[in-house]
Amino acid sequence: MKYISTRGKAPALSFGDVLLAGLANDGGLYVPETLPSYSKEEIASWASLSYQELAFKVMWPFVEGEIPADAFKTMIDEAYAGFTHTSIAPMVEVGKNEWVLELFRGPTLAFKDFALQLLGRLMDYVLSERKEKLVILGATSGDTGSAAIEGCRHSEHLDIFILHPFERVSEVQRRQMTTVIDNNVFNIAVKGNFDDCQGMVKSSFADQSFLKGAKLGAVNSINWARIMAQIVYYFSSALAVGAPHRKVSFSVPTGNFGDIFAGYLAKKMGLPIDQLVVATNQNDILHRVIAENDMSRQALNKTLSPSMDIMVSSNFERLLFDAHERNGAELDELMARFNQGDINLKDSAWSFVKSHFDSYKVDDERTCAVISEVFAGTQYLLDPHTAIGLEAARQCWKDKSVPMITLATAHPVKFPEAVEKAGCESPSLPAHMADLFEREESYSVIENDLAAVQSFVAENI
Ligand SMILES: *Cc1c(COP(=O)(O)O)cnc(C)c1O
């Protein structure tokens, strides 16, 4: 399988190259040149497979030619071995035909483990084949950092450096990163804010001379392999409620548009999806584009669902590519205009977007109300991101005979502030993390200074 850039100017690459490159060199994102597509009969025949077997079926066409089947199977088994539920992605029925897909049974209790557990192993394999090493550099405001560290800690060909803003992440989030004591893992607390950290990462990618020949890699959500791994649970959950013999709908708490884009791909691959609901918090650019064709930036709001506090959703470009008939030159021009200011989509592109997605926006007050209503009714505790997904599902659901599956993107223990504001008690840490507050921590505190951070990285690789 070949991958092409959404902006049409970068060369088409193989899976391995796309995996290591992250962003295309024309500024675009890589997408598969063609998608595999499956008949109803074939999808139906997957109903009795384990999650791992299904993952192999769904992802194999994307990696074929780059990784041998046996090696890929082993990677999948290892990636999901650390999940604490035997079905990996269990489902809970919270109302009639209304399901929650629990994607938080991985090591860091958020859905990002699904992709990052596999990504670290894929990178390690490809690097070892090529006899190369890679330096992973990322910034985090909380969730992504710990999932990336857990995914990369066992990789012999990767060093990982994660910047977080000093004293500005929660203690659980910090400890999930800093208690990983492996000699290829480096946590850096920068005496600045998240934007300062992200700025340092961007500058470092733009000029890598400080690395003296080593290469940087990215594990952020623009990496194609992350999207690929997320397609699997759309199939597993849909099969669990009777697809492909009936339709299913999904509601997805959305930030960078990576997770829901995987759902759109599942639909294109043959899964009979009725509705895909984009659920946003107050940072609602996606809701405004879908509902009103208004693609304008607004000031970033800090909300109770911080993993969705995003001003511009980077993966939306992948959908816009399809919405413009995969015309890279046109998309290049559109994204250049968007970098200058606000845009509207042309009519055919907006119609395309609306034909595939519904959307709904939920504020903090409503988020807490949903957490407390659902808990009162069913004793089921939602995290704030999932609460937004469930509320959007209820508001947008057109045909109640079609099962509606809301993706539960995080465990509520990670977001005690929202849970307590909703009048519920924050749950205790799951067994594998129960001693988190007693574990040894290791991190370096560095001034808010690019040169200081870069020399720390260069000295430690
Ligand atoms: C990352 C994240 C999201 C947003 O996912 P995208 O793929 O960026 O849209 C939602 N909820 C939680 C808990 C997350 O960590």
The ligand as an ORCA input file, in Angstrom:
! r2SCAN-3c Opt
* xyz 0 1
  C      -7.169     12.696     22.872
  C      -8.503     12.605     23.548
  C      -9.705     12.967     22.891
  C      -9.732     13.543     21.497
  O      -9.395     12.610     20.491
  P      -9.021     13.096     19.017
  O      -8.569     11.895     18.294
  O      -7.914     14.113     19.203
  O     -10.236     13.722     18.424
  C     -10.899     12.792     23.581
  N     -10.922     12.322     24.846
  C      -9.793     11.985     25.516
  C      -9.885     11.501     26.917
  C      -8.540     12.100     24.890
  O      -7.419     11.766     25.564
*
